[in-house]
């Protein structure tokens, strides 16, 4: 999965012959899973049509401050466009547009949006060789980079003038690769390995029956997705769950029983930087598993149970520099019980769920948690989607490594 997946990209196109390449660029952004909005300068429409880019981006294309028809005029809000974007890419960026960007000239919608953008801005220069090496152009490059903008270097090759040299806009495939590499290098968990457990465990009674719980695994899967989005390499050990995750940074290991989850966690724990135990692991399992299906022959039936191995406590015993996060689902004396668990299991942080809170618990899209760290600092959070809770948990991990 590309790091551009889900990103909102604002593509600004200025008036150079390389504008024809933006059709391919939009297609590649869409293929990578990005959402694309296009802003064109009036001059750029001489090189590629708004209809082409609108069709490829599946969004209207903007080129003026308002749209006029027979009945009314609609203002195109440059501020909203600038705030919408996760990143802005100006390609091709002509010498004229670059100079205006560097000096704050605001005479078209693209420039007004650029000046309003709060997101990272990338620009891909495109011009003839003499223009590219002119002192005024070089001054624009330096000034824009001082503003925090990032230049996607031009390539060498045949130019529209017939000359050959530096000044060709980077090819669309290379622009996408540049953005992916740059964004990945900035991800706060790049280079970190995280072990996450998710879902229930099923403890066999006989070949067809088991002891289990109602955990769907959603919380753990959302944490894994959020961690991967932040650049981490993730090992997700999941009990039985219908959920799937498609990300090349996430390795999913499917298990069934608590013992299998224990074994998988101990296989990988020594090599990770963080472990987050979000699974709802069975505390007990049948002492004896029947080899054949148990027949219904008596009015009463007793199953003798024994404790499963405590995965989280066992990791706490052997941890070295790992940041260890546990979950606690409580129904009474929540804070006190969670603090005891931190001490007993040598945790750095616990994520407390209370079944007393509406919207929390198994099988729901939301969760309401309280963070408690090893110093017993308590931080209650609002009811949020599980995706947002996953982000909050990963923010704690990021803060730990700062």
C-alpha positions in Angstrom: 0.0 0.0 0.0 1.3 3.4 -1.0 1.9 6.0 1.7 -0.2 8.3 -0.5 -3.3 6.1 0.1 -6.0 8.2 1.6 -4.0 11.4 1.2 -5.8 14.5 -0.1 -3.6 15.9 -2.8 -4.1 19.4 -4.3 -2.5 19.5 -7.7 -1.6 22.9 -9.1 -0.9 23.1 -12.8 0.8 26.1 -14.4 1.1 27.1 -18.0 4.0 25.0 -19.5 4.1 22.4 -22.1 4.8 19.8 -19.4 1.2 20.3 -18.3 0.2 17.5 -20.7 2.0 15.0 -18.3 -0.4 15.9 -15.5 -3.0 13.5 -16.9 -0.7 10.6 -16.1 0.2 12.2 -12.8 -3.4 12.4 -11.7 -4.0 8.7 -12.8 -1.0 7.6 -10.7 -2.2 9.5 -7.7 -5.6 7.9 -8.0 -4.0 4.5 -8.5 -2.0 5.0 -5.3 -5.3 5.6 -3.4 -5.1 9.4 -3.1 -8.0 11.9 -3.4 -7.1 14.6 -6.0 -8.4 18.1 -6.6 -6.9 20.1 -9.5 -6.4 23.8 -9.8 -5.2 25.2 -13.1 -3.8 28.6 -14.1 -5.7 30.1 -17.0 -2.6 29.6 -19.2 -2.3 25.9 -18.4 -5.6 25.3 -20.2 -3.9 25.9 -23.5 -1.9 22.7 -22.9 -4.5 20.3 -21.3 -8.2 20.5 -20.9 -10.0 20.8 -17.5 -12.4 18.1 -18.8 -9.5 15.5 -19.1 -8.3 16.2 -15.5 -11.9 16.4 -14.1 -12.6 13.0 -15.6 -9.4 11.4 -14.2 -9.6 13.0 -10.8 -13.4 12.5 -10.5 -13.7 16.0 -9.1 -14.4 19.5 -10.6 -11.3 21.3 -11.8 -10.9 24.9 -10.6 -9.2 27.7 -12.6 -10.9 31.0 -11.6 -12.2 32.6 -8.4 -15.8 32.0 -9.4 -17.8 29.9 -11.8 -20.3 31.7 -14.0 -23.4 30.3 -15.6 -26.6 31.8 -16.8 -28.3 31.8 -13.4 -25.6 32.5 -10.8 -22.0 32.9 -9.9 -20.3 30.5 -7.5 -17.2 31.5 -5.6 -14.4 29.0 -5.5 -13.0 29.3 -2.0 -9.3 29.2 -2.1 -9.0 29.0 1.7 -11.1 25.9 1.8 -9.1 24.3 -0.9 -5.9 25.1 0.9 -7.2 23.7 4.2 -8.6 20.6 2.5 -5.2 19.3 1.3 -2.8 17.0 3.1 -0.2 18.1 0.6 0.0 20.4 -2.4 1.9 19.6 -5.5 2.6 22.3 -8.1 3.6 20.6 -11.4 4.6 21.9 -13.7 5.9 24.9 -11.8 7.0 27.4 -14.5 9.5 30.2 -13.9 6.6 32.7 -13.9 4.6 30.8 -11.2 7.7 30.1 -9.1 8.6 33.8 -9.1 5.1 34.8 -8.0 5.1 32.1 -5.3 8.4 33.4 -4.0 7.3 37.0 -3.9 3.7 36.6 -2.7 2.1 37.8 -6.0 -1.5 36.7 -6.0 -3.2 37.1 -9.3 -4.9 33.8 -9.9 -6.7 31.1 -8.0 -3.7 28.8 -7.8 -1.5 31.4 -6.2 -4.2 32.4 -3.8 -4.6 28.8 -2.7 -0.8 28.3 -2.4 -0.7 31.3 0.0 -3.6 29.8 2.0 -2.2 26.2 2.2 -1.2 24.9 5.6 0.0 21.6 4.3 3.4 20.6 2.9 4.0 22.1 -0.5 6.0 20.4 -3.3 6.9 22.0 -6.6 8.3 20.4 -9.8 10.0 23.0 -12.0 9.6 22.9 -15.7 11.3 25.3 -18.1 14.0 25.6 -20.7 17.7 25.2 -19.7 18.7 28.9 -19.7 15.6 29.8 -17.7 16.3 27.0 -15.2 19.8 28.2 -14.4 19.0 31.9 -14.5 19.9 33.7 -11.2 16.4 34.9 -10.7 15.0 31.3 -11.0 17.7 30.0 -8.6 16.8 32.7 -6.2 13.1 31.6 -6.4 14.2 28.0 -5.6 16.1 29.1 -2.6 13.4 31.4 -1.3 10.7 28.7 -1.6 12.8 26.1 0.2 13.4 28.7 3.0 9.6 28.9 3.2 9.6 25.1 3.9 8.5 24.1 0.4 10.2 21.1 -1.2 11.5 21.0 -4.7 11.2 17.9 -6.9 14.3 18.4 -9.0 14.0 18.8 -12.7 15.5 16.1 -15.0 17.8 16.4 -17.9 16.8 15.6 -21.4 15.3 17.0 -24.6 13.5 20.2 -24.0 10.6 21.8 -25.9 13.0 24.3 -27.5 14.9 21.5 -29.1 17.8 22.0 -26.7 18.9 19.2 -24.4 19.8 19.8 -20.7 18.3 20.3 -17.3 14.8 21.7 -16.9 12.4 18.9 -17.9 9.7 18.4 -15.3 10.3 15.2 -13.4 8.4 12.3 -15.0 5.0 11.5 -13.3 6.3 8.1 -12.0 9.3 9.9 -10.5 7.2 12.6 -8.9 5.1 9.9 -7.2 8.2 8.0 -6.1 9.8 11.2 -4.7 6.6 12.0 -2.7 6.4 8.5 -1.3 10.0 8.5 -0.3 9.9 11.9 1.2 6.7 11.3 3.2 8.0 7.9 4.4 11.2 9.5 5.7 9.1 12.0 7.7 6.8 9.4 9.4 7.3 9.5 13.1 7.4 5.7 13.6 9.7 5.0 10.6 12.1 2.2 11.6 10.1 1.1 14.6 8.8 -2.4 15.0 5.5 -2.9 16.9 3.9 -6.1 18.1 0.1 -5.9 18.4 -2.4 -8.5 19.6 -6.0 -8.4 18.6 -9.3 -10.3 18.9 -10.4 -13.1 21.1 -8.9 -16.5 21.7 -11.0 -19.7 21.5 -10.3 -22.5 24.0 -11.4 -25.9 22.7 -13.8 -28.0 24.8 -14.1 -30.7 22.1 -13.7 -30.7 18.3 -16.7 -28.5 17.7 -17.2 -26.4 20.9 -15.0 -23.7 22.5 -14.9 -21.1 25.3 -14.6 -17.6 23.8 -15.7 -14.0 24.0 -17.3 -11.3 21.9 -14.2 -9.4 20.8 -14.2 -8.6 17.1 -10.6 -7.6 17.0 -11.4 -4.1 15.6 -9.4 -2.2 18.2 -6.3 -4.1 17.5 -6.7 -4.0 13.8 -7.2 -0.2 13.9 -4.1 0.2 16.0 -2.1 -1.9 13.5 -3.4 0.2 10.6 -2.6 3.5 12.4 0.9 2.2 13.3 1.6 1.3 9.7 0.3 4.6 8.4 2.9 6.2 10.7 5.7 4.2 9.2 6.1 1.3 11.7 6.6 -2.3 10.8 3.8 -4.2 12.5 3.4 -7.8 13.6 -0.3 -8.3 14.2 -1.1 -11.5 16.2 -4.8 -12.0 15.8 -7.2 -14.5 17.3 -10.3 -15.6 15.3 -11.6 -12.5 13.5 -13.3 -11.8 10.2 -11.3 -8.6 9.9 -8.5 -8.2 7.3 -5.8 -5.7 6.7 -3.9 -5.1 3.5 -0.7 -3.2 4.1 2.8 -4.4 3.2 4.0 -3.0 6.6 1.7 -5.3 8.5 2.4 -9.0 9.0 -0.7 -10.8 10.2 -0.3 -14.0 12.2 -3.5 -15.9 12.7 -3.9 -17.9 15.9 -6.8 -19.6 17.8 -5.9 -20.3 21.4 -4.2 -18.4 24.1 -1.3 -20.8 24.0 -0.8 -20.1 20.3 -0.9 -16.3 20.9 1.6 -16.7 23.8 4.0 -18.6 21.5 3.7 -16.1 18.7 4.2 -13.1 21.0 7.3 -14.7 22.5 8.7 -15.5 19.1 8.8 -11.8 18.1 8.9 -9.8 21.3 12.7 -9.6 21.6 13.0 -7.9 18.3 10.3 -5.2 18.7 10.4 -1.7 20.1 6.8 -1.6 21.2 4.2 -4.2 22.2 0.5 -3.4 22.5 -1.7 -6.1 23.9 -5.2 -5.3 22.7 -6.4 -8.9 22.5 -9.1 -10.3 24.8 -7.3 -13.4 25.8 -9.1 -16.1 27.7 -8.1 -16.3 31.3 -9.1 -20.0 31.6 -9.2 -23.0 29.3 -10.6 -26.5 29.7 -8.2 -28.8 31.6 -9.0 -31.7 29.4 -10.1 -31.4 25.7 -12.4 -34.2 24.6 -11.2 -35.9 21.5 -14.8 -36.6 20.3 -17.9 -34.4 20.4 -19.4 -34.5 23.9 -22.9 -36.1 23.8 -25.8 -34.6 25.6 -26.5 -37.4 28.1 -26.9 -35.7 31.4 -28.9 -32.8 32.8 -25.7 -31.3 34.3 -22.3 -31.0 32.8 -19.1 -29.7 34.4 -16.0 -28.5 32.7 -12.9 -28.3 34.8 -10.9 -25.2 33.9 -7.3 -24.2 34.4 -5.5 -20.8 34.0 -4.0 -19.9 30.7 -0.6 -18.4 30.6 -0.7 -14.6 31.2 0.8 -13.3 27.9 1.1 -9.7 29.1 2.7 -10.5 32.4 5.2 -12.9 30.8 6.3 -10.1 28.4 6.6 -7.7 31.3 9.0 -10.1 33.0 11.4 -10.3 30.1 11.1 -6.8 28.6 14.3 -4.8 28.3 13.8 -1.5 26.4 10.4 -2.3 24.9 7.5 0.1 25.5 4.8 -2.2 26.8 1.1 -1.2 26.6 -1.7 -3.3 28.1 -5.5 -3.1 28.0 -7.9 -3.4 30.9 -11.6 -4.0 30.6 -13.2 -3.5 34.0 -16.7 -3.3 35.5 -15.9 -2.0 38.9 -13.0 -0.2 40.8 -11.7 0.5 37.3 -8.8 2.9 38.2 -7.6 0.9 41.2 -7.6 -2.4 39.3 -5.8 -0.9 36.3 -3.1 0.5 38.6 -2.6 -2.9 40.1 -2.2 -4.4 36.7 0.5 -1.9 35.8 2.5 -3.0 38.8 1.9 -6.7 38.5 2.7 -6.9 34.8 5.5 -4.3 34.6 3.6 -2.1 32.1 4.5 1.4 30.8 1.0 2.3 29.9 -2.5 0.9 30.3 -5.6 1.6 28.2 -8.6 1.3 30.5 -12.0 0.4 29.2 -15.1 0.4 31.4 -18.2 -1.5 30.5 -20.0 1.2 32.5 -19.3 3.7 29.7 -21.9 3.9 27.0 -20.4 3.3 23.6 -17.4 1.3 24.9 -16.8 -2.5 24.9 -17.0 -5.3 22.4 -18.7 -5.1 19.0 -19.0 -1.4 18.9 -17.4 1.1 16.5 -16.6 3.5 19.3 -14.6 3.3 22.5 -14.1 5.5 25.6 -10.7 5.0 27.2 -8.6 6.3 30.1 -4.8 6.3 29.8 -2.9 5.5 33.0 0.9 5.5 32.8 3.5 3.7 35.1 3.6 6.9 37.2 -0.1 6.5 37.8 -1.0 9.7 35.9 -4.6 9.3 34.8 -5.8 10.9 31.5 -9.5 10.3 30.7 -10.5 10.6 27.0 -13.7 11.4 25.3 -15.9 8.9 23.4 -14.3 8.4 20.0 -14.3 6.1 17.0 -12.0 3.2 17.4 -9.9 4.6 14.6 -9.4 7.9 16.5 -8.6 5.9 19.7 -6.0 4.0 17.8 -4.4 7.3 16.8 -4.4 8.5 20.4 -2.6 5.3 21.5 0.0 5.7 18.8 0.5 9.3 19.8 1.5 8.0 23.2 4.1 5.8 21.5 5.4 8.7 19.4 5.7 10.8 22.6 7.7 8.0 24.3 10.4 8.1 21.5 10.7 11.9 21.3 
